[in-house]
Amino acid sequence: MRKALAGVAALMASLPLAAMAEMPPVGTVVSKENLDKYRDSLTPTQQYFVSNGMMVPVIEYKRYEWPPPYKEATEKYSAQVKLSPDGRDMLNYVAGAPFPNIDDNDPQAATKWMWNHEQKTPYTDNVGCGWNVELVNSSGTRERFFGSNFWRRMMWRGRMYMDPKPVAPHDPAIGYTEQWGPLHDPNDLKGSGVLNFRYVSPDVPDDSYLYLPELRKVRRLSMANRSDAFWGTDIDIDSIWTWNSKLSFWSFKYLGSHKLLAAFHAGGYAQREAWCAQPDGTSGIRSFVWCVPHEARDTAVSEGTPTGFSQYAFSRRILYIDKESYMAQYNEGYDQGGQLWKSWYMMSDTGTVPHGIEKAPDGSLQVVETKTANPPKYQWDHIYPNHGGVVDMQLNHSSHWDCPDGYLYPNIGVKHWYHNMARDWNTPENFTINYLIKSAGF
């Protein structure tokens, strides 16, 4: 018992990644049997998962190429983009990557990586998908299920594909709006939704609203409330898509460039089989995580400390940002005592069509074109975050999600990811409190 507790304490105190860690070669399967050999190459969250049964097959690195419009906008506009001296504001930004070339020795390197994440490659005009969340305990038992046909985000600046572009006008200027829900499950929360407005001004906090049809009430959330778990899950609004907090209310420290084993070209689109085990009460923490291909990818690590609000649940958060896509797959949050507490974790795939996974004759995992009905097709590669969640490593509990909905409900709405496509529910008129209430009946 003492040995187990000591192991947990060591994990909670461990550093994010070791700069000179030995990376497992292609063909290796990292598991708890060889964890000690490769421990320093894993994030604390990955160490926790592997020690509890996650298998990490290592595949060849595959470069991610930006869509041509994003590349062209970056080449055209990035030279004029500047940060304010305090890093709270991004000046002269139009579209594309704001900071495509970041020197590790730049004192604003951490903040620039965070602004790249804010304007990352997959989210430029509009984007969305259907989703589900399962609450799973340490025995691997599903406690509760949440489902919705809708997550939607509209970017109001940096637009490249759809009119109006590059900016959708609004006073005051908006960076993006998004809505989670309405829920179709569980029944006691049916119709509930969350609406968020991200303003461009560094001094104007987000407007966040929660609608609960049972109470017939819209509740406005404070900045500190956004760090609280909502709907009874482990997920806080600020961790959604790895980072969803307003940058101007944080200070950032650069922790360096590292190789990260990332489930980036992992397949698994809309496939429940991407998870190591199903939440049937027999598999413990293995039902929290995936057993899919990983590759070593160049990653920037930024540590954020909240500075613009009090009573925030986390003392700091560490983000692992992929240097090619600007997507991040882990956000590790520490409690007020400095102990590792919760982590948002996420796998993804890229392609002109979504991909699944299947076993080859030799038993290894391989990525294949998804057999899901009517997947979207694109001219250029897009990124699909397929599965993920938030894990509470102090309680051994997870709220994990499939996006699109791994159960593929036969309801109206979104069964697949869409990027930069006209959708009736993803227009300026449909990001209002009135629409939040109206959509509860969808």
Secondary structure by P-SEA (a helix, b strand, c coil): caaaaaaaaaaaaccccccccccccccccccccccccccccccaaaaaaaaabbbbbbccbbbbbccaaaaaaaaccccccccccccccccccccccccccccccccaaaaaaaaaaaacccccccccccbbbbbbcccccccbbbbbcbbbbbbcccccccccccccccccccccccccccccccccccccbbbbbbbcccccccbbbbbbccccbbbbbccccccccccccccccccccccccccccbbbbbcbbbbbbcccccccccccccccccccccccccccccbbbbbbbbbbbbbbbbcccccccccbbbbbbccccccccbbbbbccccccccccccccccccbbbbcccccccbbbbccccccccccccbbbbbbcccccccccccccccccccccccccccccccccccccccccccccccaaaaaaaccc
